[in-house]
């Protein structure tokens, strides 16, 4: 079974099992027939894949035909890609370490963040 979107023919047979076997971000784009700019993917690949995982966690694919599943996953992948194609990973802060050290949020009581370069300035003066 295949589906066609944007001129790409995609084999959707057993799509969830096939997607579970993939590891590289480029493989997901290829299997789903989604286009991408390698420059964007090279900079934001982990952020894009983390975000698509968040989007997919909201989905329930139970009982859906492979063609519908493939279309939904492709839509989520393209949405995640666009999130980071339009802005930097620091804007979205999908990873805990970036969320915890957001300069726009006040520090948690009892936890003061000191940038590493500020700590080095003390040693530069000696």
PyMOL commands that place a pseudoatom at each C-alpha (Angstrom):
pseudoatom trace, name=CA, resn=UNK, resi=1, chain=A, elem=C, hetatm=0, pos=[0.000, 0.000, 0.000]
pseudoatom trace, name=CA, resn=UNK, resi=2, chain=A, elem=C, hetatm=0, pos=[1.320, 3.478, -0.812]
pseudoatom trace, name=CA, resn=UNK, resi=3, chain=A, elem=C, hetatm=0, pos=[0.256, 7.040, -0.228]
pseudoatom trace, name=CA, resn=UNK, resi=4, chain=A, elem=C, hetatm=0, pos=[1.313, 10.066, -2.172]
pseudoatom trace, name=CA, resn=UNK, resi=5, chain=A, elem=C, hetatm=0, pos=[1.850, 13.509, -0.711]
pseudoatom trace, name=CA, resn=UNK, resi=6, chain=A, elem=C, hetatm=0, pos=[3.718, 16.364, -2.368]
pseudoatom trace, name=CA, resn=UNK, resi=7, chain=A, elem=C, hetatm=0, pos=[4.681, 14.067, -5.247]
pseudoatom trace, name=CA, resn=UNK, resi=8, chain=A, elem=C, hetatm=0, pos=[6.455, 11.530, -3.014]
pseudoatom trace, name=CA, resn=UNK, resi=9, chain=A, elem=C, hetatm=0, pos=[5.282, 7.936, -3.113]
pseudoatom trace, name=CA, resn=UNK, resi=10, chain=A, elem=C, hetatm=0, pos=[5.564, 6.365, 0.308]
pseudoatom trace, name=CA, resn=UNK, resi=11, chain=A, elem=C, hetatm=0, pos=[5.285, 2.676, 1.140]
pseudoatom trace, name=CA, resn=UNK, resi=12, chain=A, elem=C, hetatm=0, pos=[3.094, 2.650, 4.245]
pseudoatom trace, name=CA, resn=UNK, resi=13, chain=A, elem=C, hetatm=0, pos=[2.947, -1.118, 4.732]
pseudoatom trace, name=CA, resn=UNK, resi=14, chain=A, elem=C, hetatm=0, pos=[3.438, -1.883, 8.452]
pseudoatom trace, name=CA, resn=UNK, resi=15, chain=A, elem=C, hetatm=0, pos=[4.612, 1.710, 8.936]
pseudoatom trace, name=CA, resn=UNK, resi=16, chain=A, elem=C, hetatm=0, pos=[4.795, 1.754, 12.750]
pseudoatom trace, name=CA, resn=UNK, resi=17, chain=A, elem=C, hetatm=0, pos=[7.043, -1.320, 12.893]
pseudoatom trace, name=CA, resn=UNK, resi=18, chain=A, elem=C, hetatm=0, pos=[9.266, 0.143, 10.174]
pseudoatom trace, name=CA, resn=UNK, resi=19, chain=A, elem=C, hetatm=0, pos=[9.533, 3.490, 11.971]
pseudoatom trace, name=CA, resn=UNK, resi=20, chain=A, elem=C, hetatm=0, pos=[10.452, 1.763, 15.240]
pseudoatom trace, name=CA, resn=UNK, resi=21, chain=A, elem=C, hetatm=0, pos=[13.427, 0.180, 13.473]
pseudoatom trace, name=CA, resn=UNK, resi=22, chain=A, elem=C, hetatm=0, pos=[14.884, 3.493, 12.299]
pseudoatom trace, name=CA, resn=UNK, resi=23, chain=A, elem=C, hetatm=0, pos=[17.653, 5.379, 14.065]
pseudoatom trace, name=CA, resn=UNK, resi=24, chain=A, elem=C, hetatm=0, pos=[18.844, 8.321, 11.963]
pseudoatom trace, name=CA, resn=UNK, resi=25, chain=A, elem=C, hetatm=0, pos=[16.678, 11.409, 11.514]
pseudoatom trace, name=CA, resn=UNK, resi=26, chain=A, elem=C, hetatm=0, pos=[17.304, 11.277, 7.764]
pseudoatom trace, name=CA, resn=UNK, resi=27, chain=A, elem=C, hetatm=0, pos=[15.760, 7.786, 7.690]
pseudoatom trace, name=CA, resn=UNK, resi=28, chain=A, elem=C, hetatm=0, pos=[12.488, 9.101, 9.144]
pseudoatom trace, name=CA, resn=UNK, resi=29, chain=A, elem=C, hetatm=0, pos=[12.290, 11.846, 6.524]
pseudoatom trace, name=CA, resn=UNK, resi=30, chain=A, elem=C, hetatm=0, pos=[13.100, 9.348, 3.745]
pseudoatom trace, name=CA, resn=UNK, resi=31, chain=A, elem=C, hetatm=0, pos=[10.615, 6.677, 4.839]
pseudoatom trace, name=CA, resn=UNK, resi=32, chain=A, elem=C, hetatm=0, pos=[7.832, 9.252, 5.226]
pseudoatom trace, name=CA, resn=UNK, resi=33, chain=A, elem=C, hetatm=0, pos=[8.728, 11.126, 2.038]
pseudoatom trace, name=CA, resn=UNK, resi=34, chain=A, elem=C, hetatm=0, pos=[9.193, 14.434, 3.866]
pseudoatom trace, name=CA, resn=UNK, resi=35, chain=A, elem=C, hetatm=0, pos=[11.642, 16.993, 2.540]
pseudoatom trace, name=CA, resn=UNK, resi=36, chain=A, elem=C, hetatm=0, pos=[14.208, 18.803, 4.684]
pseudoatom trace, name=CA, resn=UNK, resi=37, chain=A, elem=C, hetatm=0, pos=[17.204, 21.093, 4.472]
pseudoatom trace, name=CA, resn=UNK, resi=38, chain=A, elem=C, hetatm=0, pos=[20.322, 19.184, 5.620]
pseudoatom trace, name=CA, resn=UNK, resi=39, chain=A, elem=C, hetatm=0, pos=[21.676, 22.381, 7.212]
pseudoatom trace, name=CA, resn=UNK, resi=40, chain=A, elem=C, hetatm=0, pos=[18.611, 22.667, 9.462]
pseudoatom trace, name=CA, resn=UNK, resi=41, chain=A, elem=C, hetatm=0, pos=[18.687, 18.968, 10.306]
pseudoatom trace, name=CA, resn=UNK, resi=42, chain=A, elem=C, hetatm=0, pos=[22.410, 19.045, 11.115]
pseudoatom trace, name=CA, resn=UNK, resi=43, chain=A, elem=C, hetatm=0, pos=[21.903, 21.856, 13.624]
pseudoatom trace, name=CA, resn=UNK, resi=44, chain=A, elem=C, hetatm=0, pos=[18.633, 20.720, 15.209]
pseudoatom trace, name=CA, resn=UNK, resi=45, chain=A, elem=C, hetatm=0, pos=[18.283, 16.959, 14.640]
pseudoatom trace, name=CA, resn=UNK, resi=46, chain=A, elem=C, hetatm=0, pos=[18.012, 15.947, 18.291]
pseudoatom trace, name=CA, resn=UNK, resi=47, chain=A, elem=C, hetatm=0, pos=[15.592, 18.762, 19.028]
pseudoatom trace, name=CA, resn=UNK, resi=48, chain=A, elem=C, hetatm=0, pos=[13.423, 17.880, 16.023]
pseudoatom trace, name=CA, resn=UNK, resi=49, chain=A, elem=C, hetatm=0, pos=[13.307, 14.196, 16.941]
pseudoatom trace, name=CA, resn=UNK, resi=50, chain=A, elem=C, hetatm=0, pos=[12.542, 14.987, 20.594]
pseudoatom trace, name=CA, resn=UNK, resi=51, chain=A, elem=C, hetatm=0, pos=[9.723, 17.323, 19.538]
pseudoatom trace, name=CA, resn=UNK, resi=52, chain=A, elem=C, hetatm=0, pos=[8.234, 14.829, 17.076]
pseudoatom trace, name=CA, resn=UNK, resi=53, chain=A, elem=C, hetatm=0, pos=[8.280, 12.276, 19.886]
pseudoatom trace, name=CA, resn=UNK, resi=54, chain=A, elem=C, hetatm=0, pos=[6.321, 14.699, 22.072]
pseudoatom trace, name=CA, resn=UNK, resi=55, chain=A, elem=C, hetatm=0, pos=[3.808, 15.262, 19.290]
pseudoatom trace, name=CA, resn=UNK, resi=56, chain=A, elem=C, hetatm=0, pos=[3.431, 11.533, 18.634]
pseudoatom trace, name=CA, resn=UNK, resi=57, chain=A, elem=C, hetatm=0, pos=[2.896, 10.804, 22.337]
pseudoatom trace, name=CA, resn=UNK, resi=58, chain=A, elem=C, hetatm=0, pos=[-0.383, 12.721, 22.006]
pseudoatom trace, name=CA, resn=UNK, resi=59, chain=A, elem=C, hetatm=0, pos=[-1.612, 10.376, 19.243]
pseudoatom trace, name=CA, resn=UNK, resi=60, chain=A, elem=C, hetatm=0, pos=[-3.539, 7.126, 19.465]
pseudoatom trace, name=CA, resn=UNK, resi=61, chain=A, elem=C, hetatm=0, pos=[-2.947, 4.984, 16.383]
pseudoatom trace, name=CA, resn=UNK, resi=62, chain=A, elem=C, hetatm=0, pos=[-4.991, 2.008, 17.614]
pseudoatom trace, name=CA, resn=UNK, resi=63, chain=A, elem=C, hetatm=0, pos=[-7.024, 0.449, 14.837]
pseudoatom trace, name=CA, resn=UNK, resi=64, chain=A, elem=C, hetatm=0, pos=[-6.058, 3.026, 12.233]
pseudoatom trace, name=CA, resn=UNK, resi=65, chain=A, elem=C, hetatm=0, pos=[-5.017, 1.936, 8.738]
pseudoatom trace, name=CA, resn=UNK, resi=66, chain=A, elem=C, hetatm=0, pos=[-1.331, 2.258, 7.855]
pseudoatom trace, name=CA, resn=UNK, resi=67, chain=A, elem=C, hetatm=0, pos=[-2.063, 4.994, 5.333]
pseudoatom trace, name=CA, resn=UNK, resi=68, chain=A, elem=C, hetatm=0, pos=[-3.664, 7.228, 8.003]
pseudoatom trace, name=CA, resn=UNK, resi=69, chain=A, elem=C, hetatm=0, pos=[-0.873, 6.495, 10.479]
pseudoatom trace, name=CA, resn=UNK, resi=70, chain=A, elem=C, hetatm=0, pos=[1.800, 7.399, 7.921]
pseudoatom trace, name=CA, resn=UNK, resi=71, chain=A, elem=C, hetatm=0, pos=[0.025, 10.649, 7.066]
pseudoatom trace, name=CA, resn=UNK, resi=72, chain=A, elem=C, hetatm=0, pos=[-0.297, 11.637, 10.733]
pseudoatom trace, name=CA, resn=UNK, resi=73, chain=A, elem=C, hetatm=0, pos=[3.309, 10.785, 11.547]
pseudoatom trace, name=CA, resn=UNK, resi=74, chain=A, elem=C, hetatm=0, pos=[4.511, 12.701, 8.501]
pseudoatom trace, name=CA, resn=UNK, resi=75, chain=A, elem=C, hetatm=0, pos=[2.449, 15.732, 9.562]
pseudoatom trace, name=CA, resn=UNK, resi=76, chain=A, elem=C, hetatm=0, pos=[3.955, 15.610, 13.062]
pseudoatom trace, name=CA, resn=UNK, resi=77, chain=A, elem=C, hetatm=0, pos=[7.474, 15.237, 11.656]
pseudoatom trace, name=CA, resn=UNK, resi=78, chain=A, elem=C, hetatm=0, pos=[6.991, 18.197, 9.334]
pseudoatom trace, name=CA, resn=UNK, resi=79, chain=A, elem=C, hetatm=0, pos=[5.519, 20.261, 12.178]
pseudoatom trace, name=CA, resn=UNK, resi=80, chain=A, elem=C, hetatm=0, pos=[8.488, 19.479, 14.441]
pseudoatom trace, name=CA, resn=UNK, resi=81, chain=A, elem=C, hetatm=0, pos=[10.910, 20.268, 11.619]
pseudoatom trace, name=CA, resn=UNK, resi=82, chain=A, elem=C, hetatm=0, pos=[9.206, 23.624, 10.957]
pseudoatom trace, name=CA, resn=UNK, resi=83, chain=A, elem=C, hetatm=0, pos=[9.435, 24.504, 14.657]
pseudoatom trace, name=CA, resn=UNK, resi=84, chain=A, elem=C, hetatm=0, pos=[13.211, 24.457, 14.383]
pseudoatom trace, name=CA, resn=UNK, resi=85, chain=A, elem=C, hetatm=0, pos=[13.579, 25.608, 10.777]
pseudoatom trace, name=CA, resn=UNK, resi=86, chain=A, elem=C, hetatm=0, pos=[12.012, 28.923, 11.795]
pseudoatom trace, name=CA, resn=UNK, resi=87, chain=A, elem=C, hetatm=0, pos=[13.826, 29.425, 15.110]
pseudoatom trace, name=CA, resn=UNK, resi=88, chain=A, elem=C, hetatm=0, pos=[16.705, 28.134, 17.203]
pseudoatom trace, name=CA, resn=UNK, resi=89, chain=A, elem=C, hetatm=0, pos=[16.648, 25.199, 19.615]
pseudoatom trace, name=CA, resn=UNK, resi=90, chain=A, elem=C, hetatm=0, pos=[17.097, 27.677, 22.481]
pseudoatom trace, name=CA, resn=UNK, resi=91, chain=A, elem=C, hetatm=0, pos=[13.744, 29.227, 21.624]
pseudoatom trace, name=CA, resn=UNK, resi=92, chain=A, elem=C, hetatm=0, pos=[11.826, 25.959, 22.112]
pseudoatom trace, name=CA, resn=UNK, resi=93, chain=A, elem=C, hetatm=0, pos=[13.914, 24.377, 24.907]
pseudoatom trace, name=CA, resn=UNK, resi=94, chain=A, elem=C, hetatm=0, pos=[12.701, 20.787, 24.472]
pseudoatom trace, name=CA, resn=UNK, resi=95, chain=A, elem=C, hetatm=0, pos=[15.425, 19.243, 26.636]
pseudoatom trace, name=CA, resn=UNK, resi=96, chain=A, elem=C, hetatm=0, pos=[15.387, 19.422, 30.425]
pseudoatom trace, name=CA, resn=UNK, resi=97, chain=A, elem=C, hetatm=0, pos=[18.830, 20.987, 30.688]
pseudoatom trace, name=CA, resn=UNK, resi=98, chain=A, elem=C, hetatm=0, pos=[17.696, 23.886, 28.484]
pseudoatom trace, name=CA, resn=UNK, resi=99, chain=A, elem=C, hetatm=0, pos=[14.399, 24.246, 30.348]
pseudoatom trace, name=CA, resn=UNK, resi=100, chain=A, elem=C, hetatm=0, pos=[16.181, 24.309, 33.710]
pseudoatom trace, name=CA, resn=UNK, resi=101, chain=A, elem=C, hetatm=0, pos=[18.542, 27.075, 32.618]
pseudoatom trace, name=CA, resn=UNK, resi=102, chain=A, elem=C, hetatm=0, pos=[16.123, 29.376, 30.835]
pseudoatom trace, name=CA, resn=UNK, resi=103, chain=A, elem=C, hetatm=0, pos=[17.374, 32.937, 31.415]
pseudoatom trace, name=CA, resn=UNK, resi=104, chain=A, elem=C, hetatm=0, pos=[13.799, 34.221, 31.053]
pseudoatom trace, name=CA, resn=UNK, resi=105, chain=A, elem=C, hetatm=0, pos=[12.629, 32.264, 34.094]
pseudoatom trace, name=CA, resn=UNK, resi=106, chain=A, elem=C, hetatm=0, pos=[13.715, 33.109, 37.633]
pseudoatom trace, name=CA, resn=UNK, resi=107, chain=A, elem=C, hetatm=0, pos=[16.054, 30.658, 39.343]
pseudoatom trace, name=CA, resn=UNK, resi=108, chain=A, elem=C, hetatm=0, pos=[14.467, 28.189, 41.718]
pseudoatom trace, name=CA, resn=UNK, resi=109, chain=A, elem=C, hetatm=0, pos=[14.967, 29.099, 45.388]
pseudoatom trace, name=CA, resn=UNK, resi=110, chain=A, elem=C, hetatm=0, pos=[18.144, 27.527, 46.705]
pseudoatom trace, name=CA, resn=UNK, resi=111, chain=A, elem=C, hetatm=0, pos=[19.532, 26.938, 43.202]
pseudoatom trace, name=CA, resn=UNK, resi=112, chain=A, elem=C, hetatm=0, pos=[21.718, 29.681, 41.806]
pseudoatom trace, name=CA, resn=UNK, resi=113, chain=A, elem=C, hetatm=0, pos=[23.110, 29.324, 38.312]
pseudoatom trace, name=CA, resn=UNK, resi=114, chain=A, elem=C, hetatm=0, pos=[26.617, 30.655, 37.781]
pseudoatom trace, name=CA, resn=UNK, resi=115, chain=A, elem=C, hetatm=0, pos=[27.801, 30.633, 34.158]
pseudoatom trace, name=CA, resn=UNK, resi=116, chain=A, elem=C, hetatm=0, pos=[31.075, 28.784, 33.684]
pseudoatom trace, name=CA, resn=UNK, resi=117, chain=A, elem=C, hetatm=0, pos=[32.791, 31.789, 32.083]
pseudoatom trace, name=CA, resn=UNK, resi=118, chain=A, elem=C, hetatm=0, pos=[31.918, 33.907, 35.133]
pseudoatom trace, name=CA, resn=UNK, resi=119, chain=A, elem=C, hetatm=0, pos=[33.649, 31.372, 37.376]
pseudoatom trace, name=CA, resn=UNK, resi=120, chain=A, elem=C, hetatm=0, pos=[36.758, 31.473, 35.159]
pseudoatom trace, name=CA, resn=UNK, resi=121, chain=A, elem=C, hetatm=0, pos=[37.049, 35.270, 35.402]
pseudoatom trace, name=CA, resn=UNK, resi=122, chain=A, elem=C, hetatm=0, pos=[38.125, 34.877, 39.025]
pseudoatom trace, name=CA, resn=UNK, resi=123, chain=A, elem=C, hetatm=0, pos=[41.143, 32.816, 37.933]
pseudoatom trace, name=CA, resn=UNK, resi=124, chain=A, elem=C, hetatm=0, pos=[42.014, 35.118, 35.032]
pseudoatom trace, name=CA, resn=UNK, resi=125, chain=A, elem=C, hetatm=0, pos=[42.644, 38.019, 37.442]
pseudoatom trace, name=CA, resn=UNK, resi=126, chain=A, elem=C, hetatm=0, pos=[45.133, 36.072, 39.584]
for i in range(1, 126): cmd.bond("trace and resi %d" % i, "trace and resi %d" % (i + 1))
show_as sticks, trace
zoom trace
